[in-house]
């Protein structure tokens, strides 16, 4: 398997990570083409392992994927280079957009556009919740378990006033004690990345 | 706001979530409700700034950091965003086999499902803040329907909503 230089590796993550819109899944798909199929720096097995483990790593899954892929290819410096190349330029852009909003907030036209965008973001957040729950609606047992855990967390936070970390801890305990219906244990959830 | 505290709060939000936007309830709880460092409008703006460009969904934390602590705060946000990813490196070596254990997988899936419930709860106040007019309320519903029933990218939905907002000002 050919080994890239640090510059080559960083270049791929810079290019893919900062030009692919639509969140994590399209980015990971594009990285698969580059890392596995075109350059052959990463085996398909390692790609699949990184992809699966990124889903159960806390935080943003695509960043965890970059860390895993970078580490597999070039150790710790590969992981660091991949993560920074994936996130730093987009982070600068996010700051510039935030500054732009602050500068232009007295402009009625800009604010009319931003108000529309903010409404779309609110819709997107509801959609994100649905994306997370949807893969569990495969059969009655999974749908019931998934709905009750999600709605239980909702009410625990919204009505009982429990903190998010407490709710997540309770959910983990419930998940340990309430066995998933057969077939669910190995099915990776298709959550938004 | 103290930079280290800012980092710790953002790190806590990231480490207790399993996808880019799932950290939002913790961020809102700490920054809007408890500490009053941000308003709901600023949090909404941070999400817009993070979502409009390329890159991972969790980038809104950089904007949250910027609102709370300027450029050093934005850097703290970026570091908080990437720190938990280091966990995957030892995971790659030894946890792969345990992750398929039914009970562990069940616990992980329950945490993921709970994050959906928390996200819904956090979406209520943010939606109230965004629904400044009947048109904005309609945009929230339409965006949800388009995003959940089509394969249109989020970026295009946000661009379309901005165009509708501008059109409403032009003709209203």
HADDOCK unambig.tbl for C-alpha pairs under 7 A between the chains (distance, minus, plus):
assign (segid A and resid 17 and name CA) (segid B and resid 55 and name CA) 5.67 0.50 0.50
assign (segid A and resid 18 and name CA) (segid B and resid 54 and name CA) 5.39 0.50 0.50
assign (segid A and resid 18 and name CA) (segid B and resid 55 and name CA) 5.45 0.50 0.50
assign (segid A and resid 19 and name CA) (segid B and resid 54 and name CA) 5.90 0.50 0.50
assign (segid A and resid 20 and name CA) (segid B and resid 54 and name CA) 5.79 0.50 0.50
assign (segid A and resid 20 and name CA) (segid B and resid 55 and name CA) 6.85 0.50 0.50
assign (segid A and resid 21 and name CA) (segid B and resid 54 and name CA) 4.74 0.50 0.50
assign (segid A and resid 21 and name CA) (segid B and resid 55 and name CA) 6.74 0.50 0.50
assign (segid A and resid 22 and name CA) (segid B and resid 153 and name CA) 5.59 0.50 0.50
assign (segid A and resid 22 and name CA) (segid B and resid 154 and name CA) 6.09 0.50 0.50
assign (segid A and resid 22 and name CA) (segid B and resid 155 and name CA) 6.74 0.50 0.50
assign (segid A and resid 23 and name CA) (segid B and resid 55 and name CA) 6.44 0.50 0.50
assign (segid A and resid 23 and name CA) (segid B and resid 56 and name CA) 5.26 0.50 0.50
assign (segid A and resid 23 and name CA) (segid B and resid 57 and name CA) 5.60 0.50 0.50
assign (segid A and resid 24 and name CA) (segid B and resid 56 and name CA) 5.78 0.50 0.50
assign (segid A and resid 50 and name CA) (segid B and resid 92 and name CA) 6.99 0.50 0.50
assign (segid A and resid 53 and name CA) (segid B and resid 88 and name CA) 6.85 0.50 0.50
assign (segid A and resid 54 and name CA) (segid B and resid 88 and name CA) 6.88 0.50 0.50
assign (segid A and resid 56 and name CA) (segid B and resid 18 and name CA) 6.73 0.50 0.50
assign (segid A and resid 56 and name CA) (segid B and resid 108 and name CA) 6.94 0.50 0.50
assign (segid A and resid 57 and name CA) (segid B and resid 18 and name CA) 6.63 0.50 0.50
assign (segid A and resid 57 and name CA) (segid B and resid 85 and name CA) 6.90 0.50 0.50
assign (segid A and resid 57 and name CA) (segid B and resid 87 and name CA) 6.90 0.50 0.50
assign (segid A and resid 57 and name CA) (segid B and resid 88 and name CA) 6.20 0.50 0.50
assign (segid A and resid 58 and name CA) (segid B and resid 14 and name CA) 6.73 0.50 0.50
assign (segid A and resid 58 and name CA) (segid B and resid 15 and name CA) 4.98 0.50 0.50
assign (segid A and resid 58 and name CA) (segid B and resid 16 and name CA) 6.26 0.50 0.50
assign (segid A and resid 58 and name CA) (segid B and resid 17 and name CA) 5.54 0.50 0.50
assign (segid A and resid 58 and name CA) (segid B and resid 18 and name CA) 4.83 0.50 0.50
assign (segid A and resid 58 and name CA) (segid B and resid 84 and name CA) 6.24 0.50 0.50
assign (segid A and resid 59 and name CA) (segid B and resid 14 and name CA) 4.66 0.50 0.50
assign (segid A and resid 59 and name CA) (segid B and resid 15 and name CA) 5.40 0.50 0.50
assign (segid A and resid 59 and name CA) (segid B and resid 17 and name CA) 5.37 0.50 0.50
assign (segid A and resid 59 and name CA) (segid B and resid 18 and name CA) 5.10 0.50 0.50
assign (segid A and resid 59 and name CA) (segid B and resid 19 and name CA) 5.80 0.50 0.50
assign (segid A and resid 59 and name CA) (segid B and resid 20 and name CA) 6.60 0.50 0.50
assign (segid A and resid 59 and name CA) (segid B and resid 84 and name CA) 6.11 0.50 0.50
assign (segid A and resid 59 and name CA) (segid B and resid 85 and name CA) 6.78 0.50 0.50
assign (segid A and resid 60 and name CA) (segid B and resid 18 and name CA) 6.45 0.50 0.50
assign (segid A and resid 60 and name CA) (segid B and resid 19 and name CA) 4.86 0.50 0.50
assign (segid A and resid 60 and name CA) (segid B and resid 20 and name CA) 4.59 0.50 0.50
assign (segid A and resid 60 and name CA) (segid B and resid 58 and name CA) 6.02 0.50 0.50
assign (segid A and resid 61 and name CA) (segid B and resid 18 and name CA) 6.93 0.50 0.50
assign (segid A and resid 61 and name CA) (segid B and resid 19 and name CA) 5.84 0.50 0.50
assign (segid A and resid 62 and name CA) (segid B and resid 56 and name CA) 6.67 0.50 0.50
assign (segid A and resid 63 and name CA) (segid B and resid 82 and name CA) 6.64 0.50 0.50
assign (segid A and resid 63 and name CA) (segid B and resid 85 and name CA) 6.18 0.50 0.50
assign (segid A and resid 64 and name CA) (segid B and resid 85 and name CA) 4.31 0.50 0.50
assign (segid A and resid 64 and name CA) (segid B and resid 88 and name CA) 6.22 0.50 0.50
assign (segid A and resid 67 and name CA) (segid B and resid 85 and name CA) 6.35 0.50 0.50
assign (segid A and resid 67 and name CA) (segid B and resid 86 and name CA) 6.59 0.50 0.50
assign (segid A and resid 68 and name CA) (segid B and resid 88 and name CA) 6.10 0.50 0.50
assign (segid A and resid 68 and name CA) (segid B and resid 89 and name CA) 5.70 0.50 0.50
assign (segid A and resid 71 and name CA) (segid B and resid 89 and name CA) 6.86 0.50 0.50
assign (segid A and resid 83 and name CA) (segid B and resid 82 and name CA) 6.98 0.50 0.50
assign (segid A and resid 86 and name CA) (segid B and resid 55 and name CA) 6.85 0.50 0.50
assign (segid A and resid 87 and name CA) (segid B and resid 55 and name CA) 6.36 0.50 0.50
assign (segid A and resid 90 and name CA) (segid B and resid 53 and name CA) 6.77 0.50 0.50
assign (segid A and resid 90 and name CA) (segid B and resid 54 and name CA) 6.14 0.50 0.50
assign (segid A and resid 90 and name CA) (segid B and resid 55 and name CA) 5.58 0.50 0.50
assign (segid A and resid 91 and name CA) (segid B and resid 59 and name CA) 6.27 0.50 0.50
assign (segid A and resid 91 and name CA) (segid B and resid 62 and name CA) 6.30 0.50 0.50
assign (segid A and resid 93 and name CA) (segid B and resid 53 and name CA) 6.91 0.50 0.50
assign (segid A and resid 94 and name CA) (segid B and resid 49 and name CA) 5.16 0.50 0.50
assign (segid A and resid 94 and name CA) (segid B and resid 50 and name CA) 5.33 0.50 0.50
assign (segid A and resid 94 and name CA) (segid B and resid 53 and name CA) 6.85 0.50 0.50
assign (segid A and resid 94 and name CA) (segid B and resid 63 and name CA) 6.32 0.50 0.50
assign (segid A and resid 95 and name CA) (segid B and resid 62 and name CA) 7.00 0.50 0.50
assign (segid A and resid 95 and name CA) (segid B and resid 63 and name CA) 5.76 0.50 0.50
assign (segid A and resid 95 and name CA) (segid B and resid 66 and name CA) 6.87 0.50 0.50
assign (segid A and resid 97 and name CA) (segid B and resid 49 and name CA) 5.49 0.50 0.50
assign (segid A and resid 98 and name CA) (segid B and resid 46 and name CA) 6.71 0.50 0.50
assign (segid A and resid 98 and name CA) (segid B and resid 49 and name CA) 5.76 0.50 0.50
assign (segid A and resid 98 and name CA) (segid B and resid 63 and name CA) 6.35 0.50 0.50
assign (segid A and resid 109 and name CA) (segid B and resid 166 and name CA) 6.50 0.50 0.50
assign (segid A and resid 112 and name CA) (segid B and resid 165 and name CA) 5.03 0.50 0.50
assign (segid A and resid 112 and name CA) (segid B and resid 166 and name CA) 5.37 0.50 0.50
assign (segid A and resid 112 and name CA) (segid B and resid 169 and name CA) 6.53 0.50 0.50
assign (segid A and resid 113 and name CA) (segid B and resid 162 and name CA) 4.09 0.50 0.50
assign (segid A and resid 113 and name CA) (segid B and resid 163 and name CA) 6.33 0.50 0.50
assign (segid A and resid 113 and name CA) (segid B and resid 165 and name CA) 4.87 0.50 0.50
assign (segid A and resid 113 and name CA) (segid B and resid 166 and name CA) 5.15 0.50 0.50
assign (segid A and resid 114 and name CA) (segid B and resid 162 and name CA) 6.09 0.50 0.50
assign (segid A and resid 115 and name CA) (segid B and resid 165 and name CA) 6.55 0.50 0.50
assign (segid A and resid 116 and name CA) (segid B and resid 136 and name CA) 6.34 0.50 0.50
assign (segid A and resid 116 and name CA) (segid B and resid 161 and name CA) 4.71 0.50 0.50
assign (segid A and resid 116 and name CA) (segid B and resid 162 and name CA) 4.58 0.50 0.50
assign (segid A and resid 116 and name CA) (segid B and resid 164 and name CA) 6.57 0.50 0.50
assign (segid A and resid 116 and name CA) (segid B and resid 165 and name CA) 4.66 0.50 0.50
assign (segid A and resid 117 and name CA) (segid B and resid 48 and name CA) 6.94 0.50 0.50
assign (segid A and resid 117 and name CA) (segid B and resid 158 and name CA) 5.02 0.50 0.50
assign (segid A and resid 117 and name CA) (segid B and resid 159 and name CA) 6.95 0.50 0.50
assign (segid A and resid 117 and name CA) (segid B and resid 161 and name CA) 5.28 0.50 0.50
assign (segid A and resid 117 and name CA) (segid B and resid 162 and name CA) 4.98 0.50 0.50
assign (segid A and resid 118 and name CA) (segid B and resid 44 and name CA) 6.28 0.50 0.50
assign (segid A and resid 118 and name CA) (segid B and resid 45 and name CA) 6.89 0.50 0.50
assign (segid A and resid 118 and name CA) (segid B and resid 48 and name CA) 6.37 0.50 0.50
assign (segid A and resid 118 and name CA) (segid B and resid 130 and name CA) 5.97 0.50 0.50
assign (segid A and resid 119 and name CA) (segid B and resid 130 and name CA) 5.15 0.50 0.50
assign (segid A and resid 119 and name CA) (segid B and resid 131 and name CA) 6.58 0.50 0.50
assign (segid A and resid 119 and name CA) (segid B and resid 136 and name CA) 5.61 0.50 0.50
assign (segid A and resid 119 and name CA) (segid B and resid 139 and name CA) 5.80 0.50 0.50
assign (segid A and resid 119 and name CA) (segid B and resid 140 and name CA) 4.99 0.50 0.50
assign (segid A and resid 120 and name CA) (segid B and resid 139 and name CA) 6.04 0.50 0.50
assign (segid A and resid 120 and name CA) (segid B and resid 140 and name CA) 5.32 0.50 0.50
assign (segid A and resid 120 and name CA) (segid B and resid 143 and name CA) 5.32 0.50 0.50
assign (segid A and resid 120 and name CA) (segid B and resid 157 and name CA) 6.82 0.50 0.50
assign (segid A and resid 120 and name CA) (segid B and resid 158 and name CA) 5.58 0.50 0.50
assign (segid A and resid 120 and name CA) (segid B and resid 161 and name CA) 6.10 0.50 0.50
assign (segid A and resid 121 and name CA) (segid B and resid 48 and name CA) 6.53 0.50 0.50
assign (segid A and resid 122 and name CA) (segid B and resid 123 and name CA) 6.66 0.50 0.50
assign (segid A and resid 122 and name CA) (segid B and resid 126 and name CA) 6.54 0.50 0.50
assign (segid A and resid 122 and name CA) (segid B and resid 127 and name CA) 5.27 0.50 0.50
assign (segid A and resid 122 and name CA) (segid B and resid 130 and name CA) 6.83 0.50 0.50
assign (segid A and resid 122 and name CA) (segid B and resid 140 and name CA) 5.86 0.50 0.50
assign (segid A and resid 123 and name CA) (segid B and resid 140 and name CA) 4.34 0.50 0.50
assign (segid A and resid 123 and name CA) (segid B and resid 141 and name CA) 6.06 0.50 0.50
assign (segid A and resid 123 and name CA) (segid B and resid 143 and name CA) 5.05 0.50 0.50
assign (segid A and resid 123 and name CA) (segid B and resid 144 and name CA) 4.42 0.50 0.50
assign (segid A and resid 124 and name CA) (segid B and resid 143 and name CA) 6.49 0.50 0.50
assign (segid A and resid 124 and name CA) (segid B and resid 144 and name CA) 5.78 0.50 0.50
assign (segid A and resid 124 and name CA) (segid B and resid 147 and name CA) 6.91 0.50 0.50
assign (segid A and resid 125 and name CA) (segid B and resid 123 and name CA) 6.28 0.50 0.50
assign (segid A and resid 126 and name CA) (segid B and resid 120 and name CA) 6.22 0.50 0.50
assign (segid A and resid 126 and name CA) (segid B and resid 123 and name CA) 6.54 0.50 0.50
assign (segid A and resid 126 and name CA) (segid B and resid 144 and name CA) 6.52 0.50 0.50
assign (segid A and resid 127 and name CA) (segid B and resid 144 and name CA) 5.38 0.50 0.50
assign (segid A and resid 127 and name CA) (segid B and resid 147 and name CA) 6.39 0.50 0.50
assign (segid A and resid 127 and name CA) (segid B and resid 148 and name CA) 5.93 0.50 0.50
assign (segid A and resid 129 and name CA) (segid B and resid 116 and name CA) 4.53 0.50 0.50
assign (segid A and resid 129 and name CA) (segid B and resid 119 and name CA) 5.97 0.50 0.50
assign (segid A and resid 129 and name CA) (segid B and resid 120 and name CA) 6.22 0.50 0.50
assign (segid A and resid 132 and name CA) (segid B and resid 113 and name CA) 6.66 0.50 0.50
assign (segid A and resid 132 and name CA) (segid B and resid 116 and name CA) 5.99 0.50 0.50
assign (segid A and resid 133 and name CA) (segid B and resid 113 and name CA) 6.18 0.50 0.50
assign (segid A and resid 133 and name CA) (segid B and resid 116 and name CA) 6.67 0.50 0.50
assign (segid A and resid 146 and name CA) (segid B and resid 113 and name CA) 6.32 0.50 0.50
assign (segid A and resid 149 and name CA) (segid B and resid 110 and name CA) 6.58 0.50 0.50
assign (segid A and resid 149 and name CA) (segid B and resid 113 and name CA) 6.26 0.50 0.50
assign (segid A and resid 149 and name CA) (segid B and resid 114 and name CA) 6.00 0.50 0.50
assign (segid A and resid 150 and name CA) (segid B and resid 113 and name CA) 4.99 0.50 0.50
assign (segid A and resid 150 and name CA) (segid B and resid 114 and name CA) 4.70 0.50 0.50
assign (segid A and resid 150 and name CA) (segid B and resid 116 and name CA) 5.92 0.50 0.50
assign (segid A and resid 150 and name CA) (segid B and resid 117 and name CA) 4.41 0.50 0.50
assign (segid A and resid 151 and name CA) (segid B and resid 117 and name CA) 5.58 0.50 0.50
assign (segid A and resid 153 and name CA) (segid B and resid 114 and name CA) 5.11 0.50 0.50
assign (segid A and resid 153 and name CA) (segid B and resid 117 and name CA) 5.06 0.50 0.50
assign (segid A and resid 153 and name CA) (segid B and resid 118 and name CA) 6.15 0.50 0.50
assign (segid A and resid 154 and name CA) (segid B and resid 117 and name CA) 4.16 0.50 0.50
assign (segid A and resid 154 and name CA) (segid B and resid 118 and name CA) 5.29 0.50 0.50
assign (segid A and resid 154 and name CA) (segid B and resid 120 and name CA) 6.70 0.50 0.50
assign (segid A and resid 154 and name CA) (segid B and resid 121 and name CA) 5.65 0.50 0.50
assign (segid A and resid 157 and name CA) (segid B and resid 118 and name CA) 6.69 0.50 0.50
assign (segid A and resid 158 and name CA) (segid B and resid 121 and name CA) 5.79 0.50 0.50
assign (segid A and resid 164 and name CA) (segid B and resid 25 and name CA) 6.87 0.50 0.50
assign (segid A and resid 164 and name CA) (segid B and resid 26 and name CA) 5.85 0.50 0.50
assign (segid A and resid 165 and name CA) (segid B and resid 16 and name CA) 6.59 0.50 0.50
assign (segid A and resid 168 and name CA) (segid B and resid 111 and name CA) 5.69 0.50 0.50
assign (segid A and resid 168 and name CA) (segid B and resid 114 and name CA) 6.24 0.50 0.50
assign (segid A and resid 171 and name CA) (segid B and resid 110 and name CA) 5.54 0.50 0.50
assign (segid A and resid 171 and name CA) (segid B and resid 111 and name CA) 5.41 0.50 0.50
assign (segid A and resid 171 and name CA) (segid B and resid 114 and name CA) 6.18 0.50 0.50
assign (segid A and resid 172 and name CA) (segid B and resid 107 and name CA) 4.69 0.50 0.50
assign (segid A and resid 172 and name CA) (segid B and resid 108 and name CA) 6.65 0.50 0.50
assign (segid A and resid 172 and name CA) (segid B and resid 110 and name CA) 5.88 0.50 0.50
assign (segid A and resid 172 and name CA) (segid B and resid 111 and name CA) 5.46 0.50 0.50
assign (segid A and resid 173 and name CA) (segid B and resid 107 and name CA) 6.79 0.50 0.50
assign (segid A and resid 175 and name CA) (segid B and resid 106 and name CA) 5.09 0.50 0.50
assign (segid A and resid 175 and name CA) (segid B and resid 107 and name CA) 3.90 0.50 0.50
assign (segid A and resid 175 and name CA) (segid B and resid 110 and name CA) 4.91 0.50 0.50
assign (segid A and resid 176 and name CA) (segid B and resid 103 and name CA) 5.34 0.50 0.50
assign (segid A and resid 176 and name CA) (segid B and resid 104 and name CA) 6.62 0.50 0.50
assign (segid A and resid 176 and name CA) (segid B and resid 106 and name CA) 6.07 0.50 0.50
assign (segid A and resid 176 and name CA) (segid B and resid 107 and name CA) 4.83 0.50 0.50
assign (segid A and resid 179 and name CA) (segid B and resid 103 and name CA) 6.59 0.50 0.50
assign (segid A and resid 179 and name CA) (segid B and resid 106 and name CA) 6.51 0.50 0.50
assign (segid A and resid 180 and name CA) (segid B and resid 106 and name CA) 5.84 0.50 0.50
assign (segid A and resid 185 and name CA) (segid B and resid 100 and name CA) 6.86 0.50 0.50
assign (segid A and resid 185 and name CA) (segid B and resid 102 and name CA) 4.95 0.50 0.50
assign (segid A and resid 185 and name CA) (segid B and resid 105 and name CA) 5.72 0.50 0.50
assign (segid A and resid 185 and name CA) (segid B and resid 106 and name CA) 6.39 0.50 0.50
assign (segid A and resid 186 and name CA) (segid B and resid 100 and name CA) 6.12 0.50 0.50
assign (segid A and resid 192 and name CA) (segid B and resid 19 and name CA) 6.42 0.50 0.50
assign (segid A and resid 193 and name CA) (segid B and resid 19 and name CA) 5.32 0.50 0.50
assign (segid A and resid 193 and name CA) (segid B and resid 20 and name CA) 6.09 0.50 0.50
